Amino acid sequence: MVSKRNSAQIAGIAILIMAAVAAFTYGYIHNSLVVPNHSETTIGNLKASTWLFRTEIVGWHFILLCDVVVAWALYKFFKDENQLLSQITAVLRLVYAAVLGGAVFKLISVLGIVNGKAGIVPELADQQMLSFLKSFESTWSFGLIIFGFHLLLLGFLALQSKAIHSSWGVLLILAALSYITIHSSKTGFPQFDSQIKTAETILSLPMALGEVGFAVWLIIRGGKPKMKINEAFQNS
């Protein structure tokens, strides 16, 4: 049996590891290889750095595994307070992970073309790779809308909990609304791409702070008895 304290630590550690891997996988590798509005450069990067592209795909698989672990651990942590809402929250994260898996499959298809194993006419290979890359971005962006709703319910769970300060619930809800707004806009209003990117840059802090900050709280305080004010002063 996994205690509430253990489930909190598992969730928190998995979120932090996942955030670090995502920063390297997408923030560094993907953004180094895929150059927006520069098709020839992108194709050249993929062909010249196949090993780096394989590393990115491995990173995405690790992220998927962490998402499943986090969904389970957060459910175990919150189930005694609101089992139904905890179940829905976990299911939403698993649905998001499934959508992300579909997006990652597009990258695997790109790798197959680069390796010449996709059976595509050479004259169409580059165009097909760009199409798969675009599909990866749009599929993942749609998944992040679902992820936003997962964070929204997670925020409600945090607000309901007597053991969690309400500020964490507010931060999670703010992060959730940021995800939903940004990625719904990407899906529904692609013509405003530059404005959406500006808004995403502005909202990147609350988007990161909500879940990552809560992960740190889970590791340090999650599952421990709530400290009274006089105890907090004595331990400080």
GIMO-V238329 format. One record per residue. SS is DSSP state (H for helix, E for strand, C for the rest). PSI is psi in radians with two decimals (999 if undefined). BURIAL is 1 if it has 9 or more other ideal C-beta (glycine too) atoms within 8 Angstrom, else 0. Layout:
BEGIN
SS|PSI|BURIAL / SS|PSI|BURIAL
END
This chain:
BEGIN
C|2.42|0 / C|2.16|0 / C|2.89|0 / H|-0.67|1 / H|-0.75|1 / H|-0.73|1 / H|-0.63|1 / H|-0.77|1 / H|-0.71|1 / H|-0.81|1 / H|-0.82|1 / H|-0.80|1 / H|-0.74|1 / H|-0.69|1 / H|-0.77|1 / H|-0.73|1 / H|-0.77|1 / H|-0.70|1 / H|-0.71|1 / H|-0.77|0 / H|-0.69|1 / H|-0.67|1 / H|-0.68|1 / H|-0.79|1 / H|-0.91|1 / H|-0.83|1 / H|-0.67|0 / H|-1.09|1 / H|-0.98|1 / H|-0.79|1 / H|-0.30|0 / H|-0.65|0 / H|-0.73|1 / C|1.97|1 / C|1.94|0 / C|2.38|0 / C|0.30|0 / C|1.36|0 / H|-0.81|0 / H|-0.71|0 / H|-0.75|0 / H|-0.84|1 / H|-0.76|1 / H|-0.72|0 / H|-0.75|1 / H|-0.69|1 / H|-0.57|0 / H|-0.40|0 / C|0.92|1 / H|-0.68|1 / H|-0.63|0 / H|-0.65|1 / H|-0.66|1 / H|-0.69|1 / H|-0.70|1 / H|-0.79|1 / H|-0.70|1 / H|-0.72|0 / H|-0.72|1 / H|-0.66|1 / H|-0.66|1 / H|-0.69|1 / H|-0.74|1 / H|-0.75|1 / H|-0.76|0 / H|-0.67|1 / H|-0.72|1 / H|-0.75|1 / H|-0.78|1 / H|-0.76|1 / H|-0.80|1 / H|-0.81|1 / H|-0.71|1 / H|-0.62|1 / H|-0.79|1 / H|-0.60|1 / H|-0.67|1 / H|-0.16|1 / C|-0.55|1 / C|-0.31|0 / C|-0.69|0 / C|1.59|1 / H|-0.76|0 / H|-0.84|0 / H|-0.61|1 / H|-0.69|1 / H|-0.80|1 / H|-0.72|1 / H|-0.77|1 / H|-0.74|1 / H|-0.71|1 / H|-0.68|1 / H|-0.63|1 / H|-0.66|1 / H|-0.77|1 / H|-0.77|1 / H|-0.65|1 / H|-0.73|0 / H|-0.75|1 / H|-0.68|1 / H|-0.70|1 / H|-0.65|1 / H|-0.74|1 / H|-0.56|1 / H|-0.55|0 / H|-0.67|1 / H|-0.65|1 / H|-0.65|1 / H|-0.68|1 / H|-0.77|1 / H|-0.67|1 / H|-0.69|1 / H|-0.76|1 / H|-0.68|1 / C|-0.03|0 / C|0.43|0 / C|0.17|0 / C|-0.12|1 / C|0.52|0 / C|2.46|0 / C|2.25|0 / H|-0.62|0 / H|-0.41|0 / H|-0.05|0 / H|-0.84|1 / H|-0.75|0 / H|-0.68|0 / H|-0.66|1 / H|-0.78|1 / H|-0.64|1 / H|-0.73|0 / H|-0.69|1 / H|-0.73|1 / H|-0.70|0 / H|-0.65|1 / H|-0.86|1 / H|-0.80|1 / H|-0.67|1 / H|-0.78|1 / H|-0.71|1 / H|-0.71|1 / H|-0.71|1 / H|-0.60|1 / H|-0.34|1 / H|-0.79|1 / H|-0.72|1 / H|-0.66|1 / H|-0.72|1 / H|-0.57|1 / H|-0.84|1 / H|-0.60|1 / H|-0.84|1 / H|-0.60|1 / H|-0.66|1 / H|-0.71|1 / H|-0.69|1 / H|-0.72|1 / H|-0.68|1 / H|-0.60|1 / H|-0.49|1 / C|2.34|1 / C|-0.24|0 / C|-0.08|0 / C|2.31|1 / C|2.44|0 / H|-0.39|0 / H|-0.57|0 / H|-0.67|1 / H|-0.73|1 / H|-0.77|1 / H|-0.72|1 / H|-0.70|1 / H|-0.68|1 / H|-0.76|1 / H|-0.73|1 / H|-0.84|1 / H|-0.58|1 / H|-0.84|1 / H|-0.84|1 / H|-0.77|1 / H|-0.87|1 / H|-0.88|1 / H|-0.40|1 / H|-0.65|1 / H|-0.70|1 / H|-0.67|1 / H|-0.73|1 / H|-0.44|0 / C|1.09|0 / H|-0.34|0 / H|-0.28|0 / H|0.67|0 / H|-0.78|0 / H|-0.73|0 / H|-0.66|0 / H|-0.70|1 / H|-0.66|0 / H|-0.80|0 / H|-0.65|1 / H|-0.67|1 / H|-0.73|0 / H|-0.69|0 / H|-0.02|1 / H|-0.58|0 / H|-0.95|0 / H|-0.54|1 / H|-0.69|1 / H|-0.73|1 / H|-0.63|1 / H|-1.09|1 / H|-0.76|1 / H|-0.75|1 / H|-0.72|1 / H|-0.60|1 / H|-0.72|1 / H|-0.73|1 / H|-0.73|1 / H|-0.72|1 / H|-0.73|1 / H|-0.76|0 / C|-0.29|0 / C|2.21|1 / C|-0.09|1 / C|2.68|0 / C|2.48|0 / C|2.24|0 / C|2.43|0 / C|2.79|0 / H|-0.78|0 / H|-0.56|0 / H|-0.65|0 / H|-0.70|1 / H|-0.66|0 / H|-0.56|0 / H|-0.16|0 / C|999|0
END
